């Protein structure tokens, strides 16, 4: 996403490799992030294991779901490398949505792709679970 034409809050923040940007289930979700430089891992806790859902690079954004829904963070964001991030609060996010059709389209397309990826992953896990169930049921 081209970040030069977007409005951002004045705050530009830096994270070092390994820093937690936000944690899964965090409730105070007041901003989303656009990566100016660096890489960020989006991580979900499954049981006792942290699963990396995706790795994001320069120009990518994250944290928008909580701005849209008002819900807790659905995953954690962790700096994989040193990062420089632009922040966008809810007011600025909504202003960008209303003023920039390209930004709105990018948000919608990204959310749709993420949903498709989640759906594909869920189908794979269900199929794997069904195969394992058959194996264990037949070997009793």
N, C-alpha and C positions, 0 to 999 in steps of 0.2 A: 504494500500500500504506500503510495507516495505521501510522505508525512509533511512535506514542505508547505502544502496548501491548506493543511488542517489547522484548526485552532487547538491549542493545548493550554493547559493551565501553565502558569509561569514556572511551576516546579519541574525541574529536570533532576532525576535522581540517579545515583551510581550504586552499583552493587558489585561486590567482589565475588570471584568464583566460589561457589558453595553457599553463598548467602541465601536465606529464605526471603523471598519477596512477599509472599503471603502464604498462609497455611489453609489447608482443606478445613472446611467447617467454620472458618473465621466469619464473624458476623458483621464487623464494621467495614463494609465494602463500599467505599466512597469514591473509588477511582478505578479506571482501567489503564493499561499501559501499552505504549507503542515502542518497539525496540529500535533505538537509534543506532546502537552497536552492541555486539555480543550475541550470546545464545542463551536461551532459557528452556529448561525442562519443565513440562507440566506433568505432575506426578500424582497418582491416586493411591491411597492406602487400601489394600485388599487383605483383610486379616492382619497379619504381622508383616506383610511384604509391601514395599513401595514399588509400584509399577509405573514406568515412564510411559505416558500416553502419547506424547509427541515432544519434539524439540523444535523450538521456534527461533528464527533468525532475524537479522536486520529487516525492518519494514513490517514484520508480523506484529500482531496485537494479541492481547489476552486480558482476561478479567472483565470482559464486557458482559458476560452472562449475568453476573451479580448486579451490574448497573441496570440491566433490562428487567430482571425479575425481582430484585430486592432481596433475594435469598442469600444464604450463606455461600461461601466459596465451595465449588464442587470438587476442587482439586487444589494441590499446592503448586506454587511456582518457585523454582529454584534456579539461581544463576549458574549455568554450566561454565561460563567464562566471565571475566569482568564485563559488566554491562552498563550502558548508559541508556536510560529509559525516559521517554516523555510520559507525563501523566495526563489523564483526561478525566475530570470529574463529571458527574451526571449532567450538570447543566451544560457544560461544554460539549459533552457527547451528544446530547439532544439538539444543541445548536448546530453541530456538524451534520447530524442526520437531516435536519430540516433545510439546511443551506447547500448541502453537497450531495447530489444524487449518486455520484461515483462512490463516495464514502458509504452511503446507505446500501448500495448494491454490493460493495465489498463486504460489509458486515453480514448481509443476508447470505451471500454466496459462501462465505467462510463458515457461518453457522450451519448451512445446509451440508457442506462437505464434511464438517465434523460430525454431524448427525449420521450421514451415510457411513462414515468410517466406524462409528460406534455400532451401527446396525450390522455391518459386515463382521465386526469383531464378535458381537453377541451371537450371531448365527454360527460362527466358527466354534465358539465355546459350547453352544447348545449341541451342535453336531458331535463334538468331541465327547461331551458328557454322555450323550446317547450311545455312542460307540462303546465307551467304557462301561456303561451300565449293562449293555448287551454281553460284553465279555465277562463281567463279574456274575451276571445272572446265569449265563450258560455254564460257567465253571463251578458255580455254586459252592 
